[in-house]
Amino acid sequence: MTTLTISQPEIIQPGKLTLLVRYLRRNKSLAIGLLLVLLLTAFTVIGLLTIDTSRAYPLSVPAKQPPSVEFPLGTDFFGRDLLAATVVGLWQTALIGVLAGAVGTVIGVVLGFISAYFGGPLDSGIKGICQILTPIPPFLIQVIIAGSLDKRSVTIYTMAFIVVLLSWMGPTLVIRSQVLSMKERQFVAVAKLSGMGDLGVIFEEIMPNLLPFIAAAFVGQVFAAVFASFYLAVLGLGPLREPLLGNTIWAAQSQGAFFNGWWWWPIEPAVGLVLILGSLALINMGLDELANPRIRRTE
């Protein structure tokens, strides 16, 4: 008597890249935000490689030229090629945001973990300082600090330092609340019972589960830092010689660009700033879905 054997079809698991593409198709906010960041990065990199960046500074080209073949975005009152100024201004503005956002997030993560995990007087002190400083409008403090500096000594790194001074409280409180919740989970108790030390529990058990929150906090900090550098520059408190997006808008405003018919001057930096902030806002919305289990959608 013969026995028939029916072979089961082989189930092929999708690869990580396929799963990522599928997730991005569902999480449209994250996908569009990342696409905008890639386009801005490509525009900046290609521009830095193909454009003479010295034309982004005063007296380098004929002044007040409208957009043309020679000057695709026109020139401003001070004799700057606005295409070169936009390319340089994009990466300078982004650099301030990334530096301030990274430093603020690192400080927030370190203080948040120390406060929540070890507790006691450290928790009370860190929490108290954050609660005291959080209600203070950072705009006023940043304007006072930036206004007290010698304009000749202000650089993009100085602006990043000014912005980061009051940008660490938010991440500290967010990470603290998440660690307080996470350290009571069963897997943390099992790790402690198995003899794992505090650093092992923090870096091997808690930290990997908080990466979406940390990423969201970083993107939020970059957004806040870019916006802070913008309004400081618009007030004339930035490095005036550098073609930051905010500096270009401040210069156009001070020279009455629209009233004099130089409509192209403030438009390019304004569009660049909107694209930067818009992409960061969309990425933050997408990361919120990834980090929030209540609204997270799985495959």
Backbone as numpy.savetxt, mean C-alpha at the origin, in Angstrom:
# Nx Ny Nz CAx CAy CAz Cx Cy Cz
-15.43 -69.34 -13.57 -16.29 -68.14 -13.57 -15.40 -66.91 -13.57
-15.62 -66.07 -14.53 -14.77 -64.88 -14.66 -15.39 -63.71 -13.90
-14.52 -62.90 -13.33 -14.95 -61.71 -12.59 -14.60 -60.47 -13.37
-15.59 -59.68 -13.61 -15.36 -58.44 -14.34 -14.88 -57.35 -13.39
-13.82 -56.71 -13.75 -13.29 -55.60 -12.93 -13.52 -54.28 -13.64
-14.25 -53.42 -12.98 -14.56 -52.10 -13.57 -13.56 -51.09 -13.02
-12.79 -50.53 -13.90 -11.78 -49.56 -13.46 -12.42 -48.21 -13.19
-12.02 -47.62 -12.09 -12.52 -46.30 -11.72 -11.75 -45.22 -12.49
-12.44 -44.23 -12.98 -11.74 -43.15 -13.70 -10.80 -42.39 -12.77
-9.66 -42.05 -13.27 -8.67 -41.33 -12.47 -9.10 -39.87 -12.30
-9.10 -39.45 -11.06 -9.50 -38.07 -10.75 -8.26 -37.18 -10.77
-8.26 -36.21 -11.64 -7.12 -35.31 -11.78 -7.40 -34.06 -10.94
-6.54 -33.83 -9.97 -6.67 -32.64 -9.13 -6.13 -31.42 -9.86
-6.86 -30.32 -9.83 -6.35 -29.11 -10.49 -5.11 -28.58 -9.79
-4.21 -28.00 -10.57 -2.99 -27.44 -10.00 -3.23 -26.15 -9.26
-2.19 -25.67 -8.59 -2.31 -24.44 -7.81 -2.61 -23.24 -8.68
-1.98 -23.20 -9.87 -2.22 -22.08 -10.78 -3.67 -22.07 -11.24
-4.22 -23.26 -11.53 -5.62 -23.35 -11.96 -6.55 -22.88 -10.85
-6.27 -23.31 -9.62 -7.09 -22.89 -8.49 -7.01 -21.38 -8.27
-5.79 -20.83 -8.46 -5.62 -19.39 -8.30 -6.44 -18.63 -9.34
-6.37 -19.08 -10.59 -7.13 -18.43 -11.66 -8.63 -18.51 -11.38
-9.10 -19.68 -10.93 -10.51 -19.83 -10.60 -10.93 -18.89 -9.48
-10.06 -18.79 -8.47 -10.40 -17.90 -7.35 -10.45 -16.44 -7.79
-9.49 -16.02 -8.60 -9.48 -14.65 -9.07 -10.69 -14.34 -9.96
-11.19 -15.35 -10.67 -12.38 -15.13 -11.47 -13.59 -14.87 -10.59
-13.61 -15.46 -9.38 -14.72 -15.21 -8.46 -14.49 -13.92 -7.68
-13.25 -13.71 -7.23 -12.93 -12.52 -6.43 -12.50 -11.41 -7.39
-13.47 -10.78 -8.01 -13.18 -9.80 -9.06 -12.47 -8.56 -8.52
-12.76 -8.16 -7.30 -12.09 -6.99 -6.72 -10.59 -7.21 -6.64
-10.20 -8.37 -6.15 -8.77 -8.68 -6.04 -8.13 -8.78 -7.42
-8.85 -9.41 -8.37 -8.29 -9.58 -9.72 -8.09 -8.24 -10.41
-9.10 -7.36 -10.34 -8.98 -6.05 -11.00 -7.91 -5.20 -10.33
-7.86 -5.25 -9.00 -6.83 -4.48 -8.29 -5.43 -4.92 -8.65
-5.19 -6.24 -8.68 -3.87 -6.75 -9.07 -3.53 -6.40 -10.51
-4.55 -6.44 -11.39 -4.32 -6.09 -12.79 -3.90 -4.62 -12.91
-4.55 -3.74 -12.18 -4.19 -2.32 -12.22 -2.76 -2.11 -11.70
-2.41 -2.81 -10.62 -1.05 -2.69 -10.09 -0.03 -3.16 -11.11
-0.31 -4.26 -11.80 0.60 -4.77 -12.82 0.74 -3.77 -13.97
-0.37 -3.17 -14.39 -0.32 -2.18 -15.47 0.48 -0.95 -15.06
0.27 -0.46 -13.84 1.02 0.69 -13.35 2.51 0.36 -13.23
2.80 -0.85 -12.76 4.20 -1.27 -12.65 4.86 -1.36 -14.02
4.14 -1.94 -14.98 4.68 -2.05 -16.34 4.90 -0.67 -16.95
3.94 0.24 -16.76 4.08 1.60 -17.27 5.32 2.28 -16.67
5.52 2.11 -15.38 6.65 2.75 -14.71 7.97 2.14 -15.15
8.04 0.82 -15.18 9.30 0.15 -15.53 9.68 0.46 -16.98
8.72 0.35 -17.89 9.00 0.65 -19.29 9.40 2.11 -19.46
8.71 2.99 -18.73 9.05 4.41 -18.79 10.45 4.70 -18.29
10.84 4.09 -17.17 12.17 4.32 -16.63 13.26 3.80 -17.56
12.94 2.77 -18.33 13.92 2.19 -19.25 14.01 2.92 -20.58
12.95 3.63 -20.96 12.90 4.21 -22.31 12.87 5.74 -22.32
12.61 6.37 -21.18 12.46 7.83 -21.14 13.62 8.44 -20.39
14.06 9.58 -20.84 15.10 10.33 -20.14 14.48 10.96 -18.90
14.77 10.40 -17.73 14.14 10.87 -16.50 14.61 12.25 -16.07
15.72 12.74 -16.65 16.17 14.10 -16.31 15.17 15.15 -16.81
14.32 14.76 -17.75 13.31 15.70 -18.26 12.14 15.86 -17.31
12.16 15.13 -16.20 11.12 15.27 -15.18 11.40 16.43 -14.24
12.51 17.13 -14.44 12.90 18.21 -13.54 12.89 19.55 -14.29
12.81 20.67 -13.57 12.64 21.98 -14.21 13.73 22.33 -15.22
13.33 23.16 -16.19 14.22 23.75 -17.20 14.87 22.70 -18.09
14.21 21.57 -18.29 14.79 20.53 -19.13 14.17 20.50 -20.53
12.96 21.07 -20.69 12.28 21.09 -21.99 11.54 22.43 -22.11
11.07 22.80 -23.32 10.28 24.03 -23.47 9.03 23.99 -22.59
8.71 25.13 -22.01 7.61 25.19 -21.04 6.26 25.37 -21.73
5.21 24.93 -21.03 3.80 25.17 -21.39 3.44 24.67 -22.78
3.98 23.50 -23.14 3.67 22.90 -24.42 2.49 21.92 -24.27
1.46 22.04 -25.09 0.34 21.09 -25.00 0.76 19.71 -25.47
-0.06 18.69 -25.20 0.28 17.34 -25.66 0.52 17.28 -27.16
1.59 16.59 -27.55 1.97 16.49 -28.95 2.75 15.20 -29.14
3.23 14.98 -30.36 4.02 13.78 -30.64 5.31 13.82 -29.84
5.94 14.99 -29.77 7.19 15.11 -29.03 6.98 15.01 -27.53
5.89 15.62 -27.05 5.56 15.59 -25.62 4.15 15.02 -25.46
4.01 13.70 -25.35 2.67 13.08 -25.33 1.75 13.60 -24.24
2.30 13.98 -23.10 1.47 14.51 -22.01 1.68 16.00 -21.81
2.42 16.64 -22.70 2.66 18.07 -22.59 3.79 18.40 -21.62
4.02 19.69 -21.42 5.02 20.16 -20.45 4.35 21.18 -19.53
5.00 21.49 -18.42 4.39 22.41 -17.46 5.07 23.77 -17.49
4.67 24.63 -16.58 5.16 26.01 -16.51 6.66 26.06 -16.24
7.18 25.04 -15.54 8.58 25.04 -15.12 9.49 24.32 -16.12
8.97 23.90 -17.26 9.79 23.24 -18.26 10.09 21.80 -17.93
9.07 21.06 -17.48 9.22 19.63 -17.19 8.36 18.84 -18.17
8.90 17.76 -18.69 8.14 16.84 -19.53 7.21 16.06 -18.60
5.89 16.23 -18.77 4.95 15.62 -17.84 4.89 14.11 -17.96
5.25 13.55 -19.12 5.33 12.09 -19.21 6.45 11.57 -18.32
7.62 12.19 -18.40 8.73 11.78 -17.54 8.40 12.05 -16.07
7.73 13.20 -15.81 7.37 13.52 -14.43 6.37 12.52 -13.87
5.43 12.06 -14.71 4.46 11.07 -14.25 5.12 9.73 -13.96
6.05 9.33 -14.82 6.75 8.06 -14.62 7.55 8.09 -13.32
8.33 9.16 -13.13 9.14 9.27 -11.91 8.24 9.46 -10.69
7.20 10.29 -10.83 6.31 10.55 -9.71 5.56 9.32 -9.25
5.20 8.44 -10.19 4.50 7.21 -9.81 5.34 6.34 -8.90
6.60 6.11 -9.28 7.39 5.21 -8.45 7.80 5.87 -7.14
8.00 7.20 -7.16 8.33 7.88 -5.90 7.15 7.84 -4.93
5.95 8.11 -5.43 4.77 8.06 -4.58 4.53 6.64 -4.07
4.69 5.65 -4.96 4.52 4.26 -4.55 5.59 3.86 -3.53
6.82 4.35 -3.70 7.90 4.02 -2.77 7.58 4.52 -1.37
7.08 5.75 -1.27 6.69 6.29 0.04 5.63 5.41 0.67
4.62 5.02 -0.13 3.55 4.18 0.40 4.04 2.82 0.86
4.89 2.18 0.06 5.37 0.85 0.40 6.28 0.90 1.62
7.19 1.89 1.67 8.09 1.99 2.83 7.31 2.24 4.12
6.45 3.25 4.10 5.68 3.58 5.30 4.74 2.44 5.67
4.10 1.83 4.65 3.19 0.72 4.93 3.90 -0.48 5.51
5.08 -0.81 4.97 5.83 -1.97 5.45 6.31 -1.76 6.88
6.90 -0.59 7.16 7.40 -0.32 8.50 6.25 -0.28 9.51
5.17 0.40 9.15 4.02 0.47 10.05 3.42 -0.90 10.32
3.34 -1.75 9.29 2.78 -3.08 9.47 3.69 -3.96 10.32
5.01 -3.89 10.08 5.95 -4.69 10.88 5.87 -4.29 12.35
5.87 -2.98 12.62 5.75 -2.52 14.01 4.44 -3.00 14.61
3.35 -2.88 13.85 2.05 -3.31 14.35 1.99 -4.80 14.64
2.58 -5.61 13.75 2.58 -7.06 13.95 3.39 -7.42 15.19
4.57 -6.84 15.34 5.42 -7.16 16.50 4.73 -6.75 17.80
4.23 -5.52 17.86 3.58 -5.05 19.09 2.27 -5.80 19.34
1.53 -6.12 18.27 0.28 -6.85 18.45 0.50 -8.24 19.01
1.52 -8.94 18.52 1.83 -10.27 19.03 2.31 -10.20 20.48
3.20 -9.25 20.76 3.72 -9.13 22.13 2.58 -8.81 23.10
1.71 -7.89 22.69 0.62 -7.48 23.57 -0.35 -8.61 23.84
-0.80 -9.29 22.79 -1.85 -10.30 22.95 -1.32 -11.62 23.49
-0.15 -12.02 23.05 0.34 -13.36 23.42 0.88 -13.40 24.85
1.62 -12.38 25.23 2.25 -12.40 26.55 1.39 -11.71 27.61
0.54 -10.76 27.19 -0.39 -10.13 28.12 0.29 -9.37 29.24
-0.42 -9.24 30.35 0.12 -8.57 31.53 0.37 -7.08 31.33
1.39 -6.55 32.00 1.69 -5.11 31.88 2.02 -4.68 30.45
2.66 -5.57 29.69 2.98 -5.23 28.30 1.70 -4.99 27.51
0.71 -5.84 27.70 -0.55 -5.69 26.99 -1.23 -4.40 27.41
-1.26 -4.12 28.69 -1.90 -2.90 29.17 -1.20 -1.65 28.64
0.14 -1.67 28.62 0.87 -0.51 28.16 0.69 -0.27 26.67
0.85 -1.31 25.86 0.72 -1.16 24.40 -0.71 -0.78 24.04
-1.68 -1.45 24.64 -3.09 -1.13 24.35 -3.41 0.30 24.76
-2.90 0.72 25.93 -3.17 2.08 26.39 -2.59 3.14 25.47
-1.35 2.93 25.02 -0.72 3.89 24.12 -1.50 3.99 22.81
-1.91 2.84 22.27 -2.68 2.85 21.02 -4.01 3.57 21.21
-4.68 3.33 22.32 -5.98 3.97 22.55 -5.83 5.47 22.76
-4.69 5.91 23.28 -4.47 7.35 23.46 -4.15 8.02 22.12
-3.31 7.37 21.31 -2.85 7.99 20.07 -3.85 7.85 18.93
-4.67 6.81 18.93 -5.58 6.57 17.81 -6.55 7.72 17.56
-7.18 8.32 18.59 -8.13 9.41 18.30 -7.49 10.69 17.78
-6.16 10.83 17.92 -5.50 12.05 17.46 -5.47 12.06 15.94
-5.99 13.11 15.29 -5.96 13.16 13.82 -4.52 13.17 13.31
-4.09 12.15 12.59 -2.70 12.12 12.12 -2.38 13.25 11.16
-3.39 13.75 10.46 -3.17 14.84 9.51 -2.54 16.05 10.20
-3.06 16.44 11.36 -2.54 17.62 12.06 -1.09 17.41 12.48
-0.79 16.24 13.05 0.57 15.97 13.52 1.54 15.94 12.34
1.13 15.31 11.24 2.01 15.23 10.08 2.27 16.60 9.48
1.24 17.44 9.43 1.42 18.80 8.91 2.36 19.60 9.80
2.20 19.47 11.12 3.07 20.20 12.05 4.52 19.76 11.90
4.74 18.45 11.83 6.12 17.94 11.71 6.72 18.34 10.36
5.97 18.11 9.28 6.50 18.44 7.95 6.72 19.94 7.81
5.83 20.76 8.40 5.98 22.21 8.29 7.14 22.76 9.08
7.60 22.02 10.10 8.72 22.49 10.91 10.08 22.14 10.34
10.10 21.33 9.27 11.37 20.91 8.68 11.84 21.90 7.63
13.14 21.94 7.45 13.72 22.74 6.37 13.38 22.10 5.04
12.74 22.86 4.15 12.29 22.31 2.87 13.43 21.71 2.06
14.63 22.22 2.23 15.77 21.70 1.48 16.20 20.33 1.96
15.82 19.97 3.18 16.22 18.68 3.75 15.14 17.61 3.60
13.98 17.98 3.08 12.88 17.02 2.95 13.12 16.14 1.71
13.07 14.84 1.88 13.20 13.88 0.79 12.01 12.93 0.83
11.94 12.02 -0.14 10.85 11.06 -0.12 10.98 10.12 1.08
12.20 9.88 1.55 12.39 9.05 2.73 11.96 9.79 3.99
12.18 11.10 4.02 11.69 11.91 5.14 10.17 11.86 5.20
9.53 11.97 4.04 8.07 11.90 4.01 7.57 10.54 4.49
8.25 9.47 4.08 7.86 8.13 4.54 7.98 8.03 6.05
9.02 8.62 6.62 9.21 8.59 8.08 8.11 9.39 8.78
7.75 10.54 8.23 6.69 11.35 8.83 5.36 10.60 8.81
5.09 9.93 7.71 3.83 9.20 7.57 3.78 8.02 8.53
4.89 7.31 8.71 4.88 6.08 9.50 4.80 6.37 11.00
5.09 7.59 11.42 5.07 7.91 12.85 3.74 7.58 13.51
2.64 7.79 12.78 1.31 7.56 13.34 0.53 6.51 12.55
1.25 5.55 11.96 0.57 4.56 11.12 0.64 3.15 11.68
1.15 2.98 12.89 1.33 1.63 13.43 0.25 1.23 14.42
-0.56 2.19 14.91 -1.56 1.85 15.93 -2.66 0.95 15.39
-3.13 1.26 14.16 -4.20 0.46 13.58 -3.83 -1.01 13.43
-2.70 -1.32 12.74 -2.30 -2.73 12.65 -2.07 -3.38 14.00
-1.55 -2.62 14.97 -1.32 -3.19 16.31 -2.62 -3.68 16.93
-3.65 -2.86 16.89 -4.93 -3.25 17.49 -5.60 -4.38 16.73
-5.48 -4.37 15.38 -6.09 -5.43 14.58 -5.41 -6.76 14.86
-4.07 -6.79 14.81 -3.34 -8.04 15.03 -3.53 -8.50 16.48
-3.57 -7.57 17.41 -3.78 -7.94 18.82 -5.10 -8.69 18.99
-6.16 -8.15 18.40 -7.47 -8.80 18.55 -7.49 -10.19 17.91
-6.81 -10.34 16.77 -6.78 -11.64 16.11 -5.95 -12.66 16.90
-4.83 -12.22 17.47 -4.00 -13.12 18.26 -4.72 -13.54 19.53
-5.45 -12.60 20.16 -6.22 -12.96 21.36 -7.21 -14.07 21.06
-7.84 -14.00 19.89 -8.78 -15.05 19.50 -8.06 -16.34 19.12
-6.94 -16.21 18.40 -6.25 -17.38 17.87 -5.57 -18.20 18.97
-5.04 -17.54 19.99 -4.27 -18.28 20.99 -5.14 -19.15 21.89
-6.46 -18.96 21.81 -7.36 -19.80 22.58 -7.83 -21.01 21.79
-7.40 -21.14 20.54 -7.82 -22.27 19.71 -7.17 -23.57 20.19
-7.81 -24.67 19.84 -7.36 -25.97 20.32 -5.97 -26.34 19.78
-5.67 -25.98 18.52 -4.38 -26.38 17.96 -3.22 -25.69 18.65
-3.46 -24.48 19.20 -2.41 -23.80 19.96 -2.18 -24.51 21.29
-3.27 -24.93 21.94 -3.12 -25.66 23.20 -2.39 -26.98 22.98
-2.71 -27.67 21.88 -2.02 -28.94 21.57 -0.53 -28.70 21.33
-0.20 -27.61 20.62 1.22 -27.30 20.36 1.96 -27.03 21.66
1.32 -26.33 22.60 1.98 -26.05 23.88 2.17 -27.33 24.68
1.16 -28.21 24.67 1.27 -29.47 25.41 2.34 -30.38 24.83
2.60 -30.25 23.54 3.63 -31.07 22.90 5.04 -30.57 23.19
5.15 -29.47 23.93 6.46 -28.95 24.30 6.98 -27.85 23.42
6.18 -27.34 22.50 6.63 -26.27 21.62 6.76 -24.97 22.40
7.85 -24.24 22.17 8.07 -22.98 22.86 7.21 -21.85 22.31
7.32 -20.69 22.97 6.49 -19.55 22.58 6.78 -19.10 21.15
8.06 -19.02 20.80 8.40 -18.58 19.43 7.90 -19.58 18.40
7.97 -20.86 18.72 7.47 -21.87 17.80 5.97 -21.75 17.61
5.25 -21.52 18.70 3.80 -21.36 18.61 3.46 -20.13 17.78
4.20 -19.05 17.99 3.91 -17.80 17.28 4.17 -17.94 15.78
5.37 -18.44 15.44 5.78 -18.45 14.03 5.26 -19.67 13.25
5.01 -20.79 13.93 4.60 -22.00 13.22 3.10 -22.26 13.30
2.45 -21.76 14.33 1.03 -22.07 14.51 0.13 -20.85 14.27
0.45 -19.72 14.89 -0.45 -18.56 14.82 -0.18 -17.72 13.58
1.10 -17.42 13.33 1.45 -16.52 12.22 0.90 -16.99 10.87
1.05 -18.27 10.48 0.52 -18.66 9.16 -0.98 -18.44 9.02
-1.73 -18.57 10.10 -3.17 -18.36 10.04 -3.56 -16.89 9.97
-2.62 -16.00 10.29 -2.91 -14.56 10.27 -2.36 -13.87 9.03
-1.73 -14.61 8.12 -1.15 -13.98 6.93 -2.16 -13.18 6.12
-3.41 -13.66 5.90 -4.37 -12.82 5.17 -4.66 -11.51 5.89
-4.76 -11.53 7.22 -5.00 -10.30 7.97 -3.79 -9.36 7.87
-2.59 -9.93 7.94 -1.39 -9.10 7.84 -1.29 -8.48 6.46
-1.59 -9.27 5.42 -1.57 -8.73 4.06 -2.59 -7.61 3.89
-3.79 -7.80 4.43 -4.81 -6.76 4.35 -4.39 -5.51 5.11
-3.76 -5.70 6.27 -3.27 -4.55 7.04 -2.19 -3.80 6.28
-1.30 -4.54 5.61 -0.24 -3.90 4.83 -0.82 -3.07 3.68
-1.76 -3.65 2.94 -2.36 -2.91 1.83 -3.08 -1.67 2.34
-3.79 -1.81 3.46 -4.46 -0.64 4.04 -3.48 0.44 4.46
-2.34 0.02 5.00 -1.32 0.99 5.41 -0.70 1.68 4.20
-0.46 0.94 3.12 0.08 1.55 1.90 -0.90 2.59 1.35
-2.18 2.24 1.35 -3.21 3.18 0.89 -3.16 4.46 1.72
-3.15 4.32 3.04 -3.13 5.49 3.92 -1.85 6.30 3.73
-0.72 5.62 3.53 0.56 6.32 3.36 0.59 7.09 2.04
0.10 6.49 0.96 0.05 7.18 -0.33 -0.83 8.42 -0.23
-1.98 8.28 0.42 -2.89 9.41 0.55 -2.27 10.50 1.43
-1.59 10.10 2.51 -0.95 11.08 3.39 0.16 11.83 2.67
0.98 11.11 1.89 2.04 11.79 1.14 1.45 12.73 0.10
0.28 12.36 -0.44 -0.38 13.22 -1.42 -0.82 14.54 -0.79
-1.57 14.46 0.33 -2.07 15.73 0.87 -0.96 16.58 1.48
0.12 15.96 1.97 1.24 16.77 2.43 1.90 17.49 1.25
2.04 16.79 0.12 2.64 17.42 -1.06 1.74 18.50 -1.63
0.42 18.27 -1.63 -0.51 19.28 -2.15 -0.45 20.56 -1.32
-0.13 20.43 -0.03 0.02 21.60 0.83 1.40 22.25 0.69
2.24 21.71 -0.18 3.57 22.27 -0.38 4.56 21.86 0.68
4.32 20.73 1.36 5.19 20.30 2.45 6.08 19.12 2.06
6.09 18.77 0.78 6.92 17.67 0.33 8.24 18.16 -0.25
9.06 17.25 -0.76 10.30 17.65 -1.44 9.95 18.34 -2.75
10.03 19.67 -2.78 9.45 20.45 -3.86 10.08 20.18 -5.22
11.34 19.78 -5.25 11.98 19.55 -6.54 11.58 18.22 -7.16
11.16 17.27 -6.33 10.82 15.95 -6.86 9.43 15.97 -7.49
9.25 15.25 -8.60 7.97 15.26 -9.31 6.95 14.29 -8.72
6.78 14.30 -7.39 5.72 13.49 -6.80 4.38 13.90 -7.40
3.43 12.97 -7.43 2.13 13.28 -8.00 1.48 14.45 -7.27
1.58 14.45 -5.95 1.03 15.56 -5.18 1.75 16.87 -5.44
3.07 16.82 -5.61 3.83 18.04 -5.92 3.42 18.62 -7.27
3.19 17.75 -8.25 2.79 18.23 -9.58 1.43 18.92 -9.52
0.50 18.34 -8.76 -0.81 18.96 -8.61 -0.70 20.28 -7.84
0.15 20.32 -6.80 0.34 21.55 -6.05 0.92 22.65 -6.94
1.90 22.30 -7.77 2.49 23.28 -8.67 1.48 23.78 -9.69
0.64 22.88 -10.22 -0.38 23.30 -11.18 -1.40 24.22 -10.52
-1.76 23.92 -9.29 -2.71 24.76 -8.58 -2.12 26.13 -8.28
-0.87 26.15 -7.85 -0.25 27.43 -7.49 -0.06 28.34 -8.70
0.07 27.75 -9.88 0.26 28.55 -11.10 -1.05 28.76 -11.86
-2.17 28.32 -11.30 -3.46 28.54 -11.96 -3.54 27.86 -13.31
-3.23 26.56 -13.35 -3.15 25.84 -14.62 -4.45 25.90 -15.41
-5.58 25.64 -14.77 -6.86 25.62 -15.48 -7.24 27.01 -15.96
-7.00 28.02 -15.15 -7.38 29.39 -15.53 -6.53 29.90 -16.70
-5.31 29.38 -16.82 -4.42 29.80 -17.90 -4.51 28.88 -19.13
-5.39 27.91 -19.11 -5.58 27.03 -20.25 -4.63 25.87 -20.32
-3.87 25.61 -19.26 -2.94 24.48 -19.26 -3.65 23.27 -18.64
-4.74 22.85 -19.24 -5.61 21.82 -18.67 -4.91 20.48 -18.50
-3.89 20.21 -19.33 -3.23 18.90 -19.30 -2.31 18.74 -18.09
-1.92 19.85 -17.48 -0.92 19.79 -16.41 -1.40 18.99 -15.19
-2.55 19.30 -14.59 -2.95 18.55 -13.38 -3.65 17.24 -13.66
-4.05 16.99 -14.92 -4.85 15.80 -15.20 -4.04 14.52 -15.03
-2.80 14.49 -15.60 -2.02 13.26 -15.57 -1.72 12.79 -14.14
-1.21 13.66 -13.25 -0.96 13.17 -11.89 -2.23 12.79 -11.15
-3.34 13.48 -11.44 -4.61 13.14 -10.79 -5.07 11.74 -11.21
-4.96 11.44 -12.50 -5.34 10.10 -12.99 -4.43 9.04 -12.38
-3.13 9.31 -12.32 -2.21 8.35 -11.72 -2.53 8.08 -10.27
-2.86 9.13 -9.51 -3.19 8.95 -8.10 -4.47 8.16 -7.93
-5.47 8.45 -8.75 -6.74 7.71 -8.68 -6.51 6.23 -8.97
-5.67 5.92 -9.95 -5.40 4.53 -10.29 -4.67 3.81 -9.15
-3.71 4.48 -8.53 -2.99 3.87 -7.40 -3.94 3.58 -6.25
-4.68 4.60 -5.82 -5.58 4.43 -4.68 -6.71 3.46 -5.02
-7.22 3.52 -6.25 -8.28 2.60 -6.63 -7.83 1.15 -6.63
-6.63 0.90 -7.15 -6.12 -0.47 -7.17 -5.91 -1.00 -5.75
-5.37 -0.16 -4.86 -5.16 -0.59 -3.48 -6.48 -0.84 -2.76
-7.48 0.00 -3.02 -8.80 -0.21 -2.40 -9.42 -1.53 -2.88
-9.31 -1.83 -4.17 -9.87 -3.08 -4.69 -9.14 -4.30 -4.12
-7.81 -4.21 -4.02 -7.05 -5.32 -3.44 -7.44 -5.53 -1.98
-7.63 -4.43 -1.25 -8.03 -4.54 0.15 -9.39 -5.20 0.29
-10.32 -4.85 -0.60 -11.63 -5.48 -0.58 -11.52 -6.98 -0.87
-10.67 -7.33 -1.83 -10.49 -8.75 -2.15 -9.84 -9.52 -1.03
-8.85 -8.92 -0.35 -8.20 -9.59 0.77 -9.13 -9.72 1.96
-10.07 -8.78 2.09 -11.04 -8.88 3.19 -11.89 -10.13 3.01
-12.26 -10.45 1.78 -13.01 -11.70 1.54 -12.16 -12.91 1.87
-10.88 -12.85 1.54 -9.98 -13.97 1.80 -9.76 -14.18 3.28
-9.71 -13.08 4.05 -9.40 -13.17 5.48 -10.64 -13.40 6.33
-11.81 -13.00 5.84 -13.03 -13.08 6.64 -13.74 -14.40 6.36
-13.78 -15.34 7.31 -14.42 -16.64 7.05 -15.92 -16.55 6.83
-16.53 -15.45 7.25 -17.98 -15.33 7.10 -18.38 -15.08 5.65
-17.51 -14.43 4.89 -17.85 -14.11 3.51 -16.95 -14.83 2.51
-16.03 -15.67 3.02 -15.12 -16.37 2.13 -15.87 -17.44 1.34
-15.56 -17.50 0.05 -16.16 -18.50 -0.82 -15.09 -19.50 -1.25
-15.38 -20.76 -1.09 -14.41 -21.79 -1.43 -14.76 -22.43 -2.74
-13.79 -23.18 -3.25 -13.98 -23.86 -4.54 -15.02 -24.97 -4.39
